Amino acid sequence: MTAYIYANVNVTDPALFEEYRALVPAVIKAYGGRYLVRGGATEVLEGDRPAHRNVLLEFPDMASLKAFYHSAEYKPLIAMRERAATTSLMAIEGV
């Protein structure tokens, strides 16, 4: 079953976040993931959630998603992202 990572990202250090953005696609791809949404215009239609940067990644299954997230390759990128932004991440199983 397909699995997704949804991220809501508030970038606080644009220069460092650009470094992260340059490095992370290769790691995502290595675990079978691909971008469905990467930034782009955002409009809140309901609720009071701030319209920050949104990212949606698709993986073949939850095992691949978790392998990516917990990988040795992604660990230093998590630390970089945490210095460059405040982020809310969710893993979601598809239907």
RONURO-29970 format. One record per atom (N, C-alpha, C, O): residue in three letters; y, x, z. Coordinates in steps of 0.001 Angstrom, whole numbers, plus 500000, padded with zeros to 6 digits. Example, Ala and Ser with C-alpha at 12.3 -4.5 7.8 and 13.67 -1.06 7.14 Angstrom:
BEGIN
ALA494310513190507800/ALA495500512300507800/ALA496700513200507800/ALA496681514236508465/SER497750512850507080/SER498940513670507140/SER500030512900507870/SER501138513409508039/
//
This chain:
BEGIN
MET498820500845500000/MET500000500000500000/MET501242500889500000/MET501359501806500813/THR502154500614499096/THR503391501374498991/THR504149501332500310/THR504123500331501026/ALA504830502443500620/ALA505632502527501841/ALA507003503082501491/ALA507166503818500518/TYR507977502715502301/TYR509369503059502024/TYR510032503667503254/TYR509699503330504390/ILE510965504560503007/ILE511890505004504050/ILE513244504429503682/ILE513747504639502578/TYR513828503698504623/TYR515197503224504465/TYR516063504038505420/TYR515771504129506612/ALA517128504627504887/ALA518044505423505705/ALA519458504897505554/ALA519923504631504445/ASN520137504750506685/ASN521554504436506726/ASN522222505676507291/ASN521973506049508437/VAL523075506323506491/VAL523568507660506800/VAL525088507659506914/VAL525783507227505994/ASN525603508142508042/ASN527035508329508233/ASN527302509833508189/ASN527074510535509174/VAL527776510315507068/VAL528001511753506867/VAL529209512203507679/VAL530297511638507561/THR529003513235508508/THR530080513775509340/THR530497515172508916/THR531589515620509267/ASP529644515877508161/ASP529940517210507632/ASP529541517214506159/ASP528408517564505827/PRO530461516828505272/PRO530128516684503853/PRO529578517963503201/PRO528662517881502383/ALA530104519114503539/ALA529631520359502925/ALA528172520630503301/ALA527357520956502438/LEU527848520498504575/LEU526472520718505017/LEU525549519640504462/LEU524405519926504109/PHE526032518412504381/PHE525204517343503832/PHE524892517592502365/PHE523802517247501907/GLU525808518175501622/GLU525546518523500216/GLU524430519556500112/GLU523620519492499188/GLU524374520502501040/GLU523264521464501066/GLU521945520730501274/GLU520966520993500576/TYR521923519810502233/TYR520728519004502505/TYR520320518234501254/TYR519147518240500880/ARG521266517579500612/ARG520988516784499414/ARG520402517633498297/ARG519595517137497510/ALA520784518886498210/ALA520257519763497165/ALA518816520194497447/ALA518047520430496514/LEU518449520297498713/LEU517135520817499090/LEU516063519743499249/LEU514891520018498990/VAL516415518557499656/VAL515419517552500041/VAL514642516936498865/VAL513480516586499071/PRO515183516779497666/PRO514406516120496609/PRO513065516797496295/PRO512077516105496048/ALA513013518099496299/ALA511755518804495997/ALA510691518506497044/ALA509511518388496712/VAL511092518385498295/VAL510135518091499366/VAL509650516650499240/VAL508459516380499398/ILE510550515739498960/ILE510170514334498757/ILE509150514238497622/ILE508114513588497764/LYS509449514885496504/LYS508570514847495337/LYS507199515444495647/LYS506183514932495176/ALA507160516512496427/ALA505898517178496764/ALA504942516246497507/ALA503730516456497468/TYR505459515234498173/TYR504635514290498922/TYR504496512947498190/TYR504106511943498786/GLY504817512944496909/GLY504632511745496100/GLY505752510737496198/GLY505619509609495724/GLY506865511134496814/GLY507978510209496988/GLY508962510253495836/GLY508998511201495052/ARG509754509203495758/ARG510831509151494762/ARG511960508276495292/ARG511750507368496096/TYR513162508581494817/TYR514337507803495203/TYR514373506483494442/TYR514156506454493231/LEU514646505397495150/LEU514974504121494526/LEU516467503857494651/LEU517084503272493760/VAL517042504296495771/VAL518486504188496031/VAL518918505509496646/VAL518263506020497555/ARG520014506058496154/ARG520547507304496726/ARG522064507233496678/ARG522690507674495713/GLY522646506674497727/GLY524094506508497759/GLY524475505267496964/GLY523789504247497027/GLY525544505356496235/GLY525993504218495442/GLY526882503295496256/GLY526975503397497479/ALA527520502407495548/ALA528432501453496186/ALA527653500532497114/ALA526543500105496795/THR528241500232498258/THR527614499367499251/THR528598498280499662/THR529781498543499879/GLU528096497066499762/GLU528904495949500242/GLU528069495172501253/GLU526958494742500941/VAL528588494994502440/VAL527902494206503465/VAL528116492736503145/VAL529249492258503091/LEU527014492026502935/LEU527098490603502621/LEU526992489730503863/LEU527585488653503917/GLU526234490191504870/GLU526101489457506123/GLU525962490448507258/GLU525468491558507063/GLY526394490056508437/GLY526258490908509615/GLY527416491871509772/GLY528383491847509010/ASP527291492719510780/ASP528382493637511099/ASP527981495096510962/ASP528606495970511562/ARG526957495366510188/ARG526496496741509979/ARG527514497496509119/ARG527948496974508092/PRO527901498702509513/PRO528848499468508701/PRO528237499851507355/PRO527039500116507261/ALA529051499878506340/ALA528601500197504987/ALA528638501704504750/ALA529492502203504017/HIS527709502424505373/HIS527609503862505166/HIS526758504134503933/HIS526430503218503179/ARG526410505381503737/ARG525535505795502637/ARG524124505257502906/ARG523606505398504014/ASN523511504646501902/ASN522166504099502037/ASN521220504807501079/ASN521577505130499946/VAL520000505039501563/VAL518968505706500768/VAL517676504920500945/VAL517338504499502050/LEU516961504729499841/LEU515651504087499878/LEU514681504968499104/LEU514859505219497912/LEU513640505437499811/LEU512601506273499209/LEU511314505480499124/LEU511006504682500009/GLU510567505700498062/GLU509266505056497890/GLU508174506125497902/GLU508303507167497259/PHE507097505850498644/PHE505929506726498706/PHE504694505910498341/PHE504703504688498490/PRO503638506556497870/PRO502432505820497482/PRO501825505009498629/PRO501254503942498405/ASP501950505516499847/ASP501379504840501010/ASP502004505409502280/ASP502744506392502235/MET501699504782503409/MET502281505201504682/MET501810506599505070/MET502566507357505678/ALA500578506948504729/ALA500082508291505056/ALA500906509365504345/ALA501220510393504945/SER501259509143503081/SER502090510101502337/SER503491510177502924/SER504062511261503045/LEU504044509024503289/LEU505372508975503905/LEU505389509786505196/LEU506284510602505414/LYS504397509557506045/LYS504353510273507326/LYS504068511756507133/LYS504584512591507875/ALA503246512086506136/ALA502991513496505847/ALA504292514186505442/ALA504553515311505870/PHE505107513525504625/PHE506417514060504256/PHE507293514243505487/PHE507813515331505736/TYR507452513167506253/TYR508383513196507377/TYR508010514245508418/TYR508894514875508999/HIS506727514441508661/HIS506272515386509689/HIS505926516771509121/HIS505390517614509840/SER506225517006507857/SER505836518263507209/SER506658519452507702/SER507794519314508155/ALA506043520607507596/ALA506738521859507939/ALA507923522089507008/ALA508919522690507412/GLU507828521619505769/GLU508925521802504805/GLU510137520948505155/GLU511278521354504938/TYR509876519755505703/TYR510991518859506002/TYR511618519112507368/TYR512781518772507586/LYS510876519695508273/LYS511379519898509643/LYS512752520590509672/LYS513655520085510340/PRO512948521726508977/PRO514281522348509018/PRO515354521503508338/PRO516532521601508679/LEU514947520674507376/LEU515915519798506717/LEU516345518659507624/LEU517481518192507542/ILE515434518204508498/ILE515816517202509497/ILE516913517772510388/ILE517914517109510655/ALA516717519003510844/ALA517719519644511708/ALA519057519773510980/ALA520114519559511574/MET519009520121509699/MET520236520235508902/MET520913518875508784/MET522124518760508972/ARG520120517833508468/ARG520676516487508335/ARG521287516018509643/ARG522345515388509641/GLU520637516315510755/GLU521158515889512057/GLU522482516566512390/GLU523297515996513116/ARG522712517769511875/ARG524005518440512070/ARG525075517892511124/ARG526268517971511417/ALA524644517341509995/ALA525579516899508960/ALA525881515406508984/ALA526831514958508341/ALA525072514618509730/ALA525241513166509686/ALA524552512512510875/ALA523676513099511510/THR524966511289511158/THR524193510452512066/THR523432509477511164/THR523990508890510237/THR522150509327511466/THR521269508602510546/THR520346507665511320/THR519866507982512408/SER520120506509510719/SER519093505590511192/SER518025505556510101/SER518332505269508944/LEU516766505849510462/LEU515660505852509498/LEU514623504829509914/LEU514345504656511101/MET514048504147508921/MET512947503222509179/MET511861503453508152/MET512151503636506970/ALA510604503448508593/ALA509465503444507686/ALA509019501986507543/ALA508866501278508539/ILE508813501543506298/ILE508500500150506027/ILE507321500080505067/ILE507340500707504008/GLU506298499319505435/GLU505190499081504508/GLU505564498009503515/GLU506185497005503862/GLY505174498238502258/GLY505434497251501220/GLY504402496134501250/GLY503540496091502128/VAL504499495238500285/VAL503553494125500205/VAL502711494245498955/VAL501852493400498707/
//
